[in-house]
Amino acid sequence: MHKQGPPHRALRLALALVAACLLSAPAHGQSWRPDKPVEIIAASGPGGNTDKLARTIQRIVQEQKLVPTPVNVVNKTGGNQTIARVYLNQHAGDGHYLELSNPTLMANHVMGITQQHYGDFTPIAVILDEYTVFSVRADAPFKSGAELMQRLAQQPDSLSVGLTTRGGANHVAFLLAARAAGADMKRMKIVSFKSNAESMTALLGGHIDLVASSASPALPHFQQGRTRIVAISAPRRMTGVLAEVPTWTEQRITAVNSNWRAFIGPKGMQPAQTVYWEEVSLRLSKSDAWKKELVENFWEGHLLTGNALRDFFAAEYKEHQDILGEIGLSK
């Protein structure tokens, strides 16, 4: 039998060079992890809702050692969250920078507040939903949200509605309910306040008739019997203190809407960087500490990544175009 000799010297050298290249060069799909401090950008000042959520995430991520480097919360306020996103994209392609985003990502572009389109950033993960509650004074004549909307359908300008941001999640939630009830949204009396606390004070003082807000600022007055929450924009009833609050859907008004929160990264992030933060988001969502925070803050866990997230963003943008366009706020 013929015995094969050793490989030719040139072949051995070529194989060695190929092996060296494979070991030294990053392979397709190679994993990535942070190698310097991470910044979570919060578009609210210290103590604001976004800041509070960002610092909650920071604490859990560090306690659970989900990230190998320090995680810092950086506050960038102004421009209805556009300043935070300008800062984010100053770090194009760098996976060490994330913004904790919300539906203003869609609304700001639709209303012409900014040229920043949601497609100008790297989508990473939706992590939670926060729903809008609708509060009236305890002595209000409406027994339900359905009765309130029936009044608005008949006389759209007969009630004044307090909220913090025109085009914001709570405004959109109200508009969706009003449209579903057949009310003329262009004739609605909307009053903007600097904070949910100010809008609740105005409600209690009899200066406005309804407040659309997140649950946290509404609950103290609700629990003390000074207000009634007549509806929530959730797809199903919440638990705990909010268990007695009916959804719009229960009242035959199809109006589900969420003030979702999501991680977005700067433009130009590599797939390996996105995958890394998707995995961190998944591990965060499964932690007991995170689940406890969801319950205590009346948030609902909602993890979306990949193609499902991209489809969700596209649908959200279209909904904002439609609803804000109907009242003349789109540009």
C-alpha positions in Angstrom: 0.0 0.0 0.0 1.3 3.5 -0.9 2.1 5.4 2.3 1.2 9.2 2.0 4.0 11.5 2.9 3.8 14.7 5.0 2.1 17.8 3.6 4.1 20.0 1.4 5.9 22.8 3.3 4.0 25.5 1.5 0.7 23.9 2.3 1.6 23.6 6.0 2.5 27.3 6.0 -0.8 28.3 4.3 -2.8 26.3 6.8 -1.0 27.9 9.7 -1.7 31.4 8.3 -5.4 30.6 7.9 -5.5 29.3 11.5 -3.8 32.4 12.8 -6.3 34.7 11.0 -9.2 32.8 12.4 -7.9 33.1 15.9 -7.0 36.8 15.7 -9.8 38.3 13.6 -13.4 38.7 14.9 -15.6 36.0 13.4 -19.1 36.6 12.1 -21.5 36.5 15.1 -18.6 36.6 17.6 -19.9 37.7 21.1 -19.4 41.2 22.5 -19.4 42.5 26.0 -18.8 46.0 27.5 -15.2 46.7 28.4 -15.8 50.2 29.9 -18.5 51.9 31.9 -22.0 51.8 30.4 -24.3 54.8 30.3 -28.1 54.6 30.6 -29.4 57.9 29.3 -32.5 59.2 31.1 -34.3 62.1 29.4 -35.8 63.3 32.8 -34.0 65.1 35.6 -33.2 63.4 38.9 -36.3 62.1 40.5 -38.4 62.1 37.3 -40.2 58.9 36.2 -37.6 58.0 33.6 -34.8 58.7 36.0 -36.4 56.5 38.6 -36.8 53.6 36.2 -33.2 54.0 34.9 -31.9 53.9 38.5 -34.0 50.9 39.3 -32.5 49.1 36.3 -29.0 50.3 37.2 -29.4 48.9 40.8 -30.7 45.5 39.7 -28.2 45.1 36.9 -25.3 45.8 39.2 -26.6 43.7 42.1 -27.3 40.8 39.9 -24.0 41.3 38.1 -25.7 41.2 34.7 -23.0 43.5 33.2 -19.3 43.2 33.9 -18.5 46.9 34.0 -20.0 49.8 36.0 -23.4 51.2 34.9 -24.1 54.9 35.2 -27.3 56.8 34.8 -26.8 60.1 32.8 -29.5 62.7 32.8 -30.0 64.6 29.6 -33.1 66.8 29.8 -34.7 69.2 27.3 -36.4 69.3 24.0 -39.1 66.8 25.0 -36.4 64.1 25.1 -34.7 65.1 21.9 -31.5 66.2 23.7 -31.0 62.8 25.2 -31.2 61.2 21.7 -28.9 63.7 20.2 -26.4 62.8 22.8 -27.0 59.1 22.2 -26.2 59.3 18.5 -23.0 61.2 19.2 -21.8 57.8 20.2 -22.7 56.0 16.9 -21.7 52.3 16.8 -20.8 52.3 20.5 -22.7 49.6 22.5 -21.8 51.2 25.8 -24.6 53.8 25.4 -28.3 53.1 25.8 -31.3 55.4 26.1 -34.4 54.5 28.1 -37.0 55.5 25.5 -40.8 55.8 25.4 -43.5 56.8 22.8 -42.1 60.3 22.4 -39.6 58.4 20.0 -42.6 58.3 17.6 -44.6 61.4 18.6 -41.7 63.9 18.4 -41.0 63.0 14.7 -44.7 62.9 13.8 -45.4 66.3 15.3 -42.3 67.9 13.7 -40.6 68.5 17.1 -37.4 66.8 15.8 -36.0 65.3 12.7 -35.0 62.2 14.7 -36.9 59.2 13.2 -37.1 56.0 15.3 -35.2 54.3 12.4 -32.2 56.6 13.2 -31.5 54.5 16.3 -30.8 50.8 17.0 -33.8 49.1 18.6 -32.9 46.7 21.4 -35.8 45.8 23.6 -39.2 46.9 25.0 -39.1 46.0 28.7 -42.4 47.2 30.2 -45.8 48.7 29.7 -47.2 51.5 31.9 -50.9 52.2 31.4 -52.9 55.4 31.6 -55.5 55.9 34.3 -58.4 58.4 34.0 -59.3 60.2 37.2 -62.4 62.3 38.1 -63.4 63.9 41.4 -65.2 61.7 43.8 -68.4 63.8 43.4 -68.3 63.8 39.6 -71.6 62.9 38.0 -70.2 60.1 35.9 -70.6 56.6 37.2 -68.2 55.1 34.7 -65.8 55.9 32.0 -68.4 54.9 29.4 -70.8 57.6 30.8 -68.0 60.2 30.7 -67.2 59.3 27.0 -70.9 59.4 26.2 -71.0 63.0 27.5 -67.9 63.9 25.4 -69.5 62.3 22.3 -72.5 64.5 22.7 -70.7 67.7 23.9 -66.9 67.4 23.1 -66.0 70.8 24.6 -68.1 70.4 27.8 -65.2 68.9 29.9 -61.6 69.9 30.3 -58.9 67.2 30.4 -55.6 67.7 32.2 -52.3 66.0 31.1 -48.6 66.8 31.0 -47.6 66.5 27.3 -49.6 67.1 24.2 -48.9 64.1 21.9 -47.5 62.1 24.9 -48.7 58.7 25.8 -51.4 59.8 28.2 -52.8 62.2 25.5 -52.8 59.5 22.9 -54.5 57.1 25.3 -57.3 59.7 25.9 -57.6 60.4 22.2 -57.9 56.7 21.3 -60.8 56.3 23.8 -62.5 59.5 22.7 -62.3 58.4 19.0 -63.6 55.0 19.9 -66.6 56.6 21.7 -67.4 58.7 18.6 -66.3 62.1 20.1 -65.0 65.0 18.0 -61.4 65.0 19.1 -60.7 68.4 17.6 -63.1 70.1 19.9 -61.7 68.6 23.1 -60.5 71.0 25.8 -57.0 69.9 26.7 -55.0 71.6 29.4 -51.3 70.9 29.7 -49.5 71.0 33.1 -45.8 70.7 34.0 -46.4 67.6 36.1 -49.0 65.0 36.9 -49.1 66.4 40.5 -50.1 69.8 39.2 -52.9 68.3 37.1 -54.2 66.3 40.1 -54.2 69.5 42.2 -56.2 71.3 39.5 -58.7 68.4 39.3 -59.3 68.4 43.1 -59.7 72.2 43.0 -62.5 71.9 40.4 -60.5 73.7 37.6 -60.6 70.7 35.3 -62.9 67.6 35.0 -60.6 64.7 34.1 -56.9 63.8 34.4 -55.2 61.3 32.2 -52.0 60.2 34.0 -49.8 57.3 35.0 -51.1 55.4 38.0 -48.5 56.5 40.7 -49.6 60.1 41.0 -53.3 59.2 40.9 -53.4 56.5 43.5 -52.9 58.5 46.7 -56.0 60.6 45.9 -57.9 57.5 44.8 -57.1 55.6 47.9 -58.1 58.5 50.1 -61.5 58.7 48.4 -61.0 62.1 46.9 -61.0 60.8 43.3 -62.4 57.9 41.3 -60.5 56.2 38.5 -63.1 55.4 35.9 -60.9 53.5 33.4 -57.5 52.3 32.6 -55.9 51.9 29.1 -54.7 48.3 29.8 -55.8 45.3 27.8 -56.9 43.5 31.0 -57.5 44.5 34.6 -54.5 45.1 36.8 -53.9 43.5 40.1 -53.7 45.0 43.6 -55.1 48.4 44.3 -56.1 48.8 40.6 -58.0 45.5 40.5 -61.3 47.3 40.8 -60.7 49.7 37.9 -62.3 48.6 34.7 -60.5 48.8 31.3 -61.9 50.7 28.4 -62.5 47.4 26.7 -64.8 46.2 29.5 -66.8 49.4 28.9 -67.1 48.6 25.2 -64.6 51.2 24.2 -61.8 49.8 22.2 -58.8 51.8 23.4 -55.7 49.9 24.6 -52.6 52.0 24.8 -49.3 51.8 26.7 -46.6 54.2 27.8 -44.0 51.6 27.0 -40.3 51.8 27.9 -37.6 50.5 25.7 -33.9 50.3 25.4 -32.6 51.9 22.2 -28.9 52.2 21.2 -27.1 54.7 18.9 -27.2 54.2 15.1 -24.6 51.8 13.7 -24.4 49.3 16.5 -23.1 45.9 15.6 -25.4 42.8 15.7 -23.3 41.3 18.5 -23.8 44.4 20.6 -27.5 44.3 20.1 -27.6 40.6 20.9 -25.7 41.3 24.1 -28.2 43.8 25.4 -31.2 41.7 24.3 -29.8 38.9 26.5 -29.3 41.4 29.4 -32.9 42.5 29.0 -34.1 38.9 29.1 -32.1 38.2 32.3 -33.4 41.4 33.8 -37.0 40.4 33.0 -36.6 37.0 34.7 -35.1 38.4 38.0 -37.2 38.4 41.1 -36.0 41.9 41.9 -37.4 43.2 38.6 -40.7 41.4 39.1 -41.0 43.0 42.5 -40.5 46.5 41.0 -43.1 45.8 38.4 -45.7 45.0 41.0 -44.8 47.9 43.3 -44.9 50.5 40.5 -47.9 49.2 38.6 -45.8 48.4 35.6 -46.4 45.3 33.4 -43.5 43.3 32.1 -43.4 43.2 28.3 -40.2 41.9 26.6 -40.0 42.5 22.8 -36.8 42.1 20.7 -35.7 41.4 17.2 -38.3 41.4 14.4 -41.2 41.5 16.8 -39.8 44.8 18.2 -39.3 46.3 14.7 -42.9 45.4 13.8 -44.1 46.9 17.1 -42.2 50.2 16.4 -43.6 50.4 12.9 -47.2 49.9 14.2 -46.6 52.5 17.0 -45.4 55.1 14.5 -48.4 54.5 12.2 -50.8 54.8 15.2 -49.2 58.1 16.2 -49.4 59.4 12.6 -53.1 58.5 12.4 -54.3 59.8 15.8 -52.2 62.9 16.0 -53.0 63.7 12.4 -56.7 63.7 13.1 -56.3 66.6 15.5 -53.9 68.5 13.4 -50.7 67.8 15.4 -48.8 65.9 12.8 -46.4 67.8 10.5 
